[in-house]
Amino acid sequence: MTVKQLRAFLAVAHTLSFAQACERLHLSQSALSLTIKALEDGLGGRLFSRTTRAVSLTPEGEALLPLARRLLADWENAEDELRQRFTLKQGRVALASMPSFAGNLLPSVLQTFRQQYPSISVTVHDVINEQVMEMVRDRQVELGIAFEPESTTLLTFTPLYIDRFVAVVPADSPLADHREIAWQQLLAQPFIALQRPSNVRFMLEDHLRQRGRSLPVQFESHQLVTVGRMVASGLGVSAVPALCREQMLELGARCVALNDPVIEKPVGILTKPGHELSVAAQAIADTLRASTGYPGAPG
């Protein structure tokens, strides 16, 4: 059965008149008759009893009537839902983001998105960089926001901006008054690090190892918020992406630019090659690009 055949059947069944059904469907009498005949041939029997004076449903036609109503209603509901999704009047998007982005820049991006598309629901998975890549690979989410991965990850990376690592020091530390400090000065203090397998931790260790240095880690935590509070309490120092500057300030710590070496890396959108984004997910990706303005670190 086709949708066209169901509509024709219902029009005749409701009016019990081929002439009135033709007017309702804007079809010729011959076209309507052929459509009904094709439906009857496909099902294997007559749905209408026709005389020169009247049209009536056969018992099989009576049995088909409620089924046809339900099938057509389901079809029209499906059409309506897809139209609303394509016009961004309905839909749901799931994305994964590393904590430094999710807790700082993402809320303002989603606010902009909400103003444009108030009916789209968004689920945010706030997970470490490695889990972002895993969730995109496994198609648990349509897109992720993370540091640029190695080429071996086989994910498509669209850059948003370049983030540079900054020092996080207690507000009363002499280092807090500097405009810029070297890593050697920072590493003279007890270091508070994100726990492995954090990509931030690996990135810092890798850059410093290449220069014959290591992190003097005395405290570890999985959460950036906890790291910031530890620093603010005077337990030590840390280094975080510049994106977290305002967050660290709110926690009572201070951020200072770091050099020798400057450690920076692109942050962007991860997608799985060969899988087209939904209209809603594409709209979020467009909003992300417009809000971050690559190149250049925010703040």
C-alpha positions in Angstrom: 0.0 0.0 0.0 1.2 3.5 -0.8 0.2 6.7 1.0 -1.5 7.8 -2.2 -3.6 4.7 -2.3 -4.5 5.0 1.4 -5.6 8.6 0.9 -7.7 7.6 -2.1 -9.3 4.8 -0.1 -10.2 7.0 2.9 -11.6 9.7 0.6 -14.0 7.2 -1.0 -14.8 5.5 2.3 -15.7 8.8 4.0 -17.8 10.2 1.2 -19.1 6.8 -0.3 -18.9 8.7 -3.6 -16.2 8.5 -6.3 -17.3 11.9 -7.6 -17.0 13.7 -4.2 -13.7 11.9 -3.5 -12.3 13.2 -6.9 -13.2 16.7 -5.8 -11.5 16.3 -2.4 -8.4 14.8 -3.9 -8.3 16.9 -7.1 -8.1 13.8 -9.2 -9.9 12.8 -12.3 -12.4 9.9 -12.1 -10.2 7.6 -14.1 -7.1 8.4 -12.0 -9.0 7.7 -8.8 -10.5 4.5 -10.2 -7.1 3.2 -11.2 -5.6 4.0 -7.8 -8.4 2.1 -6.0 -8.0 -0.8 -8.4 -4.3 -1.0 -7.8 -4.9 -1.1 -4.1 -7.5 -3.8 -4.4 -5.2 -5.8 -6.8 -2.3 -5.5 -4.4 -4.4 -6.7 -1.4 -6.2 -9.4 -3.4 -9.8 -8.5 -3.3 -12.5 -5.8 -3.5 -12.8 -3.0 -0.9 -15.9 -1.4 -2.3 -19.2 -2.6 -3.7 -20.2 -0.4 -6.5 -23.5 -0.1 -8.3 -24.9 2.6 -10.6 -26.5 4.3 -7.6 -24.3 3.7 -4.6 -20.9 2.8 -3.2 -20.4 0.9 0.0 -17.6 -0.8 1.8 -17.1 -4.6 1.7 -16.4 -6.4 4.9 -12.7 -6.3 4.0 -13.0 -2.5 3.3 -14.6 -2.1 6.8 -11.7 -3.9 8.3 -9.2 -1.8 6.5 -10.8 1.5 7.4 -9.5 1.9 11.0 -6.1 0.6 10.0 -5.9 3.0 7.1 -6.8 5.9 9.4 -4.0 4.9 11.8 -1.4 4.3 9.2 -2.1 7.7 7.5 -2.1 9.5 10.8 1.3 7.9 11.7 2.7 8.8 8.3 1.5 12.5 8.6 2.9 12.7 12.2 6.3 11.4 10.9 6.3 13.9 8.0 5.5 16.7 10.5 8.2 15.7 12.9 10.8 15.5 10.2 9.8 18.9 8.8 10.1 20.4 12.3 13.6 18.8 12.6 14.7 20.1 9.2 13.4 23.6 10.1 15.0 23.4 13.6 11.6 23.7 15.3 12.1 20.4 17.1 15.0 18.0 17.8 17.7 16.9 20.2 21.4 17.0 20.0 24.0 15.2 22.1 27.6 16.5 22.3 30.6 15.8 24.4 33.0 18.4 25.7 36.2 18.5 27.7 35.7 20.1 31.1 37.8 23.3 30.4 35.5 24.2 27.5 32.2 22.8 29.0 32.6 24.8 32.2 33.7 28.1 30.6 32.9 28.9 27.0 30.2 26.4 26.2 27.4 28.0 28.4 27.5 31.3 26.5 27.6 29.4 23.2 24.5 27.4 24.2 22.8 30.6 25.3 23.3 32.1 21.8 22.0 28.8 20.3 19.0 28.8 22.6 18.0 32.3 21.5 18.0 31.2 17.8 16.6 27.7 18.3 14.5 27.6 21.5 12.9 24.2 20.7 16.0 22.2 20.3 17.1 20.1 23.3 20.8 19.8 24.0 22.5 17.1 26.1 26.1 17.9 27.2 28.5 15.1 28.3 31.2 16.9 30.4 34.0 14.3 30.1 37.8 14.2 29.8 39.4 14.7 26.4 39.9 11.0 25.8 36.3 10.2 26.5 35.2 12.9 24.1 37.0 11.2 21.3 35.7 7.8 22.3 32.1 9.0 22.4 32.4 10.5 18.9 34.0 7.4 17.6 31.2 5.2 19.0 28.5 7.6 17.8 27.2 8.1 21.3 27.3 11.8 20.4 27.2 13.6 17.1 30.1 16.0 17.8 32.7 16.6 20.5 34.8 19.6 21.6 38.4 18.7 22.5 42.1 19.4 21.8 43.3 18.5 18.3 43.9 14.8 18.4 46.7 12.8 16.8 46.1 11.9 13.1 45.9 8.2 14.1 42.5 8.8 15.9 40.8 8.9 12.4 38.4 11.7 13.5 37.7 14.9 11.6 38.9 18.0 13.5 37.6 21.5 12.7 39.6 24.1 14.7 37.9 26.8 16.7 40.8 28.6 18.4 44.3 28.0 19.8 44.5 27.8 23.6 47.7 28.6 25.5 48.5 27.2 28.9 48.7 29.7 31.8 50.1 29.4 35.3 47.6 29.2 38.3 49.1 30.6 41.5 47.7 31.6 44.9 46.4 35.2 45.1 49.0 36.1 47.8 51.9 34.5 45.9 54.7 36.8 44.7 54.2 35.2 41.3 50.7 36.6 41.1 52.1 40.1 40.5 54.1 39.1 37.4 52.7 39.7 33.9 54.6 36.6 32.7 56.7 33.9 34.3 58.9 31.0 33.0 58.1 27.4 33.6 61.3 27.1 35.6 59.9 29.6 38.1 56.6 27.8 38.3 58.1 24.4 38.7 60.1 25.6 41.8 56.7 25.4 43.6 54.7 22.2 44.6 52.6 21.3 41.6 48.9 20.4 41.6 48.0 18.4 38.5 45.0 16.8 36.9 45.1 13.0 37.3 45.9 10.7 34.4 44.5 9.9 31.9 43.8 13.6 31.5 45.0 14.9 28.1 46.1 18.1 29.8 48.4 16.2 32.2 49.9 14.2 29.3 50.4 17.3 27.2 52.2 19.2 29.9 54.4 16.2 30.8 55.3 15.6 27.1 56.3 19.2 26.4 58.4 19.5 29.6 60.0 16.1 29.1 61.3 17.2 25.7 63.1 20.0 27.6 64.5 17.7 30.3 61.9 18.8 32.9 59.2 17.1 34.9 56.2 18.1 37.0 56.9 18.1 40.7 53.4 16.7 41.4 52.3 16.8 45.1 48.5 16.9 44.7 46.2 15.5 42.0 42.5 15.7 41.2 40.2 14.7 38.4 38.4 18.1 38.5 39.6 21.5 37.4 37.5 23.1 40.2 39.3 21.1 42.8 42.7 22.0 41.3 41.7 25.7 41.4 40.5 25.5 45.1 43.7 23.7 46.1 45.8 26.5 44.5 43.7 29.2 46.1 44.2 27.5 49.5 48.0 27.8 49.1 48.8 24.1 48.5 50.8 24.8 45.4 50.6 26.0 41.8 49.2 24.5 38.5 48.9 25.2 34.8 45.6 25.2 32.9 44.3 26.2 29.5 43.8 30.0 29.2 40.1 29.4 28.7 39.9 28.6 32.4 41.2 32.0 33.5 37.9 33.4 34.7 37.0 30.1 36.4 40.3 30.1 38.4 39.7 33.8 39.4 36.2 32.9 40.7 37.8 30.2 42.8 40.2 32.6 44.4 43.4 31.9 42.4 45.3 34.0 39.9 46.4 33.2 36.3 49.7 34.4 34.8 51.0 33.9 31.3 53.7 31.2 30.9 56.7 31.1 28.6 59.9 29.2 28.1 58.3 27.1 26.7 54.9 28.5 25.5 52.6 25.5 25.4 49.5 25.9 23.2 47.3 23.6 21.1 44.2 24.0 18.9 40.8 23.3 20.3 38.0 22.4 18.0 35.1 20.2 16.9 35.4 16.5 16.5 33.2 14.5 14.2 33.2 11.0 12.8 34.2 10.9 9.1 31.5 9.6 6.7 28.6 10.5 9.1 26.6 13.6 8.2 25.5 15.8 11.1 21.8 16.3 11.8 20.5 19.7 11.0 20.4 20.6 14.7 24.0 19.4 15.3 25.2 21.3 12.3 23.5 24.4 13.7 25.4 24.0 17.0 28.6 23.5 15.1 27.9 26.8 13.2 27.2 28.6 16.4 30.4 27.3 17.9 32.5 28.6 15.0 30.7 32.0 15.0 31.1 32.3 18.8 34.8 31.4 19.1 36.2 33.1 16.0 39.2 31.0 15.2 42.2 31.8 15.2 43.1 33.3 18.5 42.6 32.2 22.1 39.5 33.6 23.9 40.0 36.2 26.5 
